[in-house]
Amino acid sequence: MMLKFLFKIFVQNFGRFLSGMVMPNIGAFIAWGIATALFIPTGWIPNEELAKLISPMLNYLLPLLIGYSGGKLIAGERGGVMGAITTAGVIAGTTIPMFIGAMIAGPIGGIIIKKFDKTINGKVKSGFEMLINNFSIGILGIILAIIFYEAVGPLVETANGVLGNGVNKLVQLGLLPITSLLVEPAKILFLNNAINHGVFSPLGIQQVSEVGKSIFFLIEANPGPGLGVLLAYVFFGKGSSKQSASGAALIHFFGGIHEIYFPYILMKPFLIVAVILGGISGVFTNVVLGSGLIAPPSPGSVFAIMALAPKGGLTKVLISILVATVVSFVVSSVIIKNSKSDLDLKDAQNKVKDMKAASKNEMANVKSGVSKIVVACDAGMGSSAMGASVLRKKVKEAGLNIEVTNRSISNLTEDIDIVITHKDLTPRAKKTVKQPLHLSINNFMDGEFYDELVKKLKEGDSSYGESKTFEGEIEKDSEKLFTLEKRAIVLNKETIQKEDALKEVGDYMAELGYVKSGYKDYILQREKESTTYIGNYVAIPHGTVEGKKEILKTGIVIFQYPNGIDFGNGNIAYFLIGIAARNNEHIDIISHLSDVIEDEDEVLKLKDEKNSEKLYEIFSF
């Protein structure tokens, strides 16, 4: 059972990584697709001169972008450059569009430079950083490019040929529709983007370069199977599922958000048969009619699909969607009408959340009688304070009399009921205290994690008597006035390495008189022990417990990075908020900040804000 679970997690993470290399570059794919649709000899407006754009984009631009993105996911900007250099070796060593090779070369380039940077960290003399940074990429990059040119490129080309022959054989035998037996169930496991952009897009792009369109772009992206299920609920569903299905159908079909129909499948798992048959019917129709698209549609909206249909092929594409919808609708209708039970939609949506949060299974051990929860990190401020602030609000809104606070791991005590720590710090917390239930979190701003915890606490006995003195302590702390200085907000900073950005935060805090110059060393030490990236594109750099001796007065600085700072593992921070607190003022500070950054969409808007006065108003206390 554990092996199956680990395998599922691996597949999901690997799929998301593949998707993460392609998704940021969808605009470039569409640009290439438009050029192909317009200017090839069979295009809408054939143009021999402008058609010269197509081959360089296909053979060089797109693979290089994928390689860059793959390297960047591993090691930030430096990883991206290394990934692109390595990918150049694959491109030069082959005669076909090298998308699969780029998906291998990019991450490997990122891994190599990340390992190198870790090895020399702290060993480069001051003044030589730029020299080492540039030459390390240049030397290691060309070595990897040569290796991939000589070995990996030809190997991938051979494997690609074998795979292409296999797929072509399926097409010739008319067996391509059977891929829906795997594709449709995998979509319900949230592997839709990984399948579409990690598997079918590279195959489809190569097919487009040969015949001007590809059926692969319509295997996963066809909205027909999901639409058929939703329409069946509209006509034959009951209760909340029937009432919500029409809106879900509009979002799915016109908005291209396919995930919205997944809970409706989970309400009646046998409906997987309907989407499989719908998918098979759609693919079979495309095989018979010879239809396809010129580029991967993203999102999978009917509008995007129509826009990417080749000249003279729109009707065929729409027929395949219609057939898939009708088949899925008929089968779904029979299943829904003959169903003896009707699972509530909210329960099904909760199942979706459970699947996306499989790593939180430990929360099943939450029991009744909880009166004290502590969110802990190394220093007992910053990350843990932010997490405690978010959880405290949710506990209060739920009407639970539970004390929620934050501490350093060294100050944990056995009278605590639940301790929440970052997964990297959980082993240390367990050594410090044995009695509490230990929960691990990957992202201190993970609202779903806290929602699930509060839900389980409410299911238990929430009559814990009057809350303890914590509320009074908060009120007392809030009386300690703190004023954000306008000069503490710095906009539009250039993207640099994480360590350099953390040093800048520490230096600026010292410049403003909040800390001594040595505080930045404790910030760097804190980051080595556990990341200060808290989620929602925000990091909260702060020192370790020992670093408190370097604090002169309470203060914060806010650095805005429109292009982000890479904190590893795919985490990008657009804001670095440095905190120094003499006593417990950070509780009030963090409580306010959590209101601002709890909505990640709002953070994404603020990352490009050019008006410092507006940011000052938003972040002011």
ROFILUM-512665 format. One record per residue (C-alpha): residue in one letter; x negated, y negated, z negated. Coordinates in pm, whole numbers, plus 50000, padded with zeros to 5 digits. Last residue first. Layout:
BEGIN
AXYZ;...
END
This chain:
BEGIN
F499934508648950;S498874499549301;F498604527249562;I501434515949790;E500874478649749;Y497134482549807;L497774503750113;K499934475850256;E497324449550174;S494624470250343;N496494468550675;K494924492350928;E497024523250842;D495754553451035;K495494576950737;L498724562650595;K500954580750843;L499294614250777;V499624608050404;E503364602150447;D503694635250629;E501834651950343;D504474640950091;E502974644949742;I500454617649824;V502134586849679;D503994601949385;S500904622449299;L498904590449277;H501104577248997;S500774608148781;I497054609348858;I496494574448726;D498604579948413;I496784612148333;H493444596548431;E493774572248142;N492864600247902;N489484586947792;R486754569847995;A488234579048332;A486314579048661;I488214588248977;G487184588549343;I490054590749590;L488854605149920;F491554601450184;Y491774617850526;A490734651450385;I490494681350622;N490774716850491;G490094743650758;N488174765550516;G485674737550454;F486024702650306;D485764685450645;I486154647650618;G488864631550830;N489184612351154;P491064582950999;Y488774583950690;Q490234561750414;F488224557150094;I490054549249770;V488084539449461;I489184545249102;G488384529748767;T488044535548394;K484994520148235;L481284527748191;I481324564548292;E477904581748290;K478544600147962;K481624615348125;G479354634548365;E478954663748125;V482614672348179;T481964673848554;G482354644048783;H485164633449010;P486064635449379;I489854637249438;A490384650449792;V493474643850004;Y494794659350328;N497954672950160;G495784696049948;I493684692249632;Y490194690549785;T487984688149478;T486334721149569;S484954742849291;E481514746849134;K479614729849415;E482094700849419;R481614694649046;Q477824693349094;L478224667749371;I480394645949147;Y477904650848863;D475134637649087;K477364608349185;Y477524597948818;G473794590448809;S474254554548929;K476224545248619;V479984543048640;Y482844518448685;G480724488148771;L482014482449123;E478614492349266;A478654523949053;M482024533949198;Y480594526049541;D477594548749484;G479774577449363;V482104575249664;E479154572249900;K477594603349747;L480844622249803;A480864611350168;D477294623250212;E478174657250064;K481214660450293;Q479274652750611;I480304620950790;T483434606750951;E483374569050983;K485314547750736;N488464530550853;L489564514850527;V487964508150189;I490214503049885;A488314494249566;R488084458049682;K491764453949606;E491204464149246;L493614488749089;T494644477348744;F494844500448444;L496904493748136;K496794518247855;E500484519147773;S500884549148004;D498724569347765;K501154564147479;E504094574147695;I502234604947806;E501384613847448;G505004610247349;E506024633747626;F503414658747503;T504584659047143;K506444691747186;S509674697847373;E512704705647161;G513854741547163;Y512634767547408;S515964775147567;S514674783747917;D515214821347883;G514254835948219;E515654828148564;K514694791948508;L511034801648462;K511144821848782;K512494792048977;V509934769048818;L507134791848936;E508564794249290;D508874756449310;Y505324752649180;F503914774949452;E506114759149719;G504864724449623;D501234733549687;M499484701349579;F496804719949379;N495994740949685;N494644776349661;I496354785749335;S495664813649089;L497924822648796;H496574834948460;L499054846748195;P497704835247861;Q496134858747597;K492584863947725;V491014829147714;T487534818147826;K486674848948032;K489984846348217;A489304809648293;R485924818348444;P487514844848670;T490244819848772;L487814793048890;D487574802149259;K491344808449274;H492034773049154;T493524774548809;I496944777948647;V497074789248282;I500374801748140;D501434807147778;I498794786347599;D498144795347232;E494844812347325;T493024779847391;L491514763447700;N488954735947633;S486104751047840;I488434753948138;S488994716448137;R492514706048057;N495834697448217;T499324694048077;V502804708748107;E504934713147795;I508134732047867;N511644721047776;L513164729748115;G515744706648274;A514804716348631;E513904680048707;K511504680648408;V509814712348529;K509484697748879;K507994665748744;R505524684348526;L504444706548818;V503414676649030;S501604659648741;A499874691948639;G498554696548993;M497174661349001;A495594665348659;S494014698248766;S492424682649074;G491214650548910;M490834657848541;G489974687548320;A486324687948425;D486104724048541;C489714728748636;A492864737448444;V496614734548485;V498094742448143;I501584755848076;K503154756147729;S506594767947615;V507164800547803;G509644823447628;S510734842247940;K508314860948161;V506084853148460;N504594886048581;A506094882048928;M503784852148967;E501024876649055;N502684880649392;K501434846049491;S499154858549769;A502224868149969;A503184831550009;K504334831350372;M506274863450316;D507834850049997;K508864817950173;V510594838150443;K512314859150176;N513504826750015;Q515064817450346;A516874850850343;D518194844549995;K519314809850100;L521144824850396;D523254847350175;L523254884050271;D526534894550425;S527514930350369;K529454955450572;S527964946050909;N530054956751204;K530674921551335;I527034911851279;I525574942251459;V527954940251755;S527384902851790;S523614907151773;V523654932052062;V525764909152279;F523804877752188;S520384893652246;V521454905752590;V522994872052679;T520034851652556;A517414872952733;V519424870953058;L519794833053027;I516114827752956;S515144849353255;I517624830353473;L516124797253364;V512664808653477;K513974820053815;T515784786953868;L512644766853788;G510364785454029;G510524764354345;K507544743454240;P506094758253924;A507894756653587;L505984735953333;A508634708953283;M511364735253249;I509444753052972;A508794720552787;F512494711552808;V513544746452697;S511444740552386;G508614764352299;P506484736652148;S504184739052324;P504674754752665;P501594773852789;A500664763253144;I501774769153505;L504834789753420;G506144823153548;S508574840253781;G508104870653999;L511844877454010;V511544913853904;V508754907653654;N510514876953512;T513724896753469;F511824924653293;V510264899153058;G513684885252968;S515284919452927;I512434931852705;G512704900452491;G516464904252451;L516054941052366;I513474932052102;V515574902851977;A518614925051932;V516734953851769;I515294929551516;L518934923251424;F518654954551206;P516974932150949;K520284914750866;M519544884050657;L515914887250765;I516904880551125;Y518704848651023;P515624838750822;F513504840451143;Y515764816851340;I514024784951227;E510574797951314;H511314791451683;I510894753851656;G511194744952027;G513264713751968;F515854721052236;F516414758052179;H515384762451816;I516604728951684;L519934732451867;A520364768651753;A519594759251392;G522344733151401;S524814758951531;A523644785251280;S524254763950969;Q527984769450928;K527884806151028;S525064814350786;S526724794150510;G529894815250515;K530364841950778;G528904849951119;F530844860051429;F530834830451666;V528004808651534;Y526134838951402;A526144854051752;L524874820651885;L521944822551646;V520994857651756;G521224849052126;L519104817852076;G516324838651918;P516144862452213;G516454834452473;P513724810652349;N511114825952585;A507764815152436;E506484849952350;I506604865452697;L507024833952907;F503444821152921;F502294856053016;I504324854653340;S501664832553493;K501524806453768;G499144794054041;V498004828354166;E494334831054063;S493754801653831;V497214807653688;Q496244843453604;Q493194831353410;I495364806853220;G497864834053141;L495314857752994;P493864830152773;S497394818852675;F498734853852603;V496374863352323;G495444835452079;H497944809252191;N501054830752212;I500154858351970;A498654835351707;N501514810851745;N504114838251694;L502334855951408;F504874843751158;L505864878951046;I509144874451240;K506994868151546;A505294901751498;P508664919151523;E509274902251862;V505814907652008;L505364944551935;L508354960252110;S508314929652338;T505164943352500;I507444969752654;P508444944152920;L504984947453085;L505744983153194;G506624976553560;L503925000253677;Q502144972553866;V502474948853569;L501144974853328;K498264981653566;N497564944453585;V497364943953209;G494874972453206;N492834957353488;G492714924153302;L491584941452985;V488804959553168;G487784927453345;N487814908153019;A485604934652864;T483124930453150;E483234892453126;V482844894552750;L479724915652790;P478344892553061;G478764862352831;V477524879552516;A474164890452641;E472014866352840;Y474074834352824;F475184841152466;I471584845052354;I470474814452553;A473264792952404;L472414805452056;I468784794552093;I469874761352248;G472114753951954;L469604763951686;I467054739451825;G469384710251901;I471584714651596;S468564715951365;F466944687151552;N469844663451487;N470414671251119;I466694672851038;L465984638651189;M469054623051031;E468164636550686;F464464626750697;G464784594350499;S464994611550161;K463204645050159;V465244675250259;K465514703249998;G468884694549841;N470834715750089;I468364733650316;T470014768050293;K473584754850289;D472954734650605;F471524765350778;K474464787450679;K476914761150806;I474914757751128;I475114795151192;I478804798351099;G479834769751328;G478004784451625;I479644817951551;P483054800951538;G482594785051883;A480994814752059;I483774839951992;M486794819052090;A484694804552371;G484094839452508;I487834845652507;F488364813352699;M485604819152955;P487134810353291;I485354835053521;T481864835953675;T479864842253361;G476524833253199;A476884795653235;I480204795753052;V478864817352769;G475824794652725;A478044763752723;T480054780352445;T476984779452223;I476604742052280;A480314736152212;G480254756451891;M477164738051769;V478884704551828;G482004716451647;G480004730451357;R478354696751313;E481774680151316;G483234703351053;A481664736650965;I484074765451024;L487124749051180;K484744726151369;G483064755751535;G486374768851664;S487454734151778;Y484214728951971;G484494763052136;I488104756252234;L487174722052374;L484264737452563;P486504764452707;L489034738052826;L486534713752979;Y484264738153161;N485974764153380;L489544751453382;M488854714253374;P486054717853628;S488354738353858;I491364715253848;L489854681053913;K488914690054271;A492664691654339;L492544653654350;E490764654754685;E492844682654840;N496144666854747;P499334687354749;I502314668354601;W504594694254435;G502034721854444;T501444749754698;P498124735254818;I497134726654457;F497724690254356;L500864687054149;A501304719053952;T497564722953896;A497154687053779;I500124691453546;G498694723853406;W495284707653348;A496944679353157;I499074704952970;F495984724252868;A494334691852756;G497374683352544;I497324718552395;N493824711852261;P494594710651889;M496634743151930;V493874764252085;M491254768151813;G493804768151533;S495744795751709;L492734818351686;F492384809451318;R496104815251256;G495804849551413;F492814858151197;N494664846650886;Q497784866650973;V495844897551076;F493744896650761;I496794891750538;K498524921050705;F495434942950665;L495204933650298;F498854943250245;K498484976150429;L495354984150231;M497174976349907;M500005000050000;
END
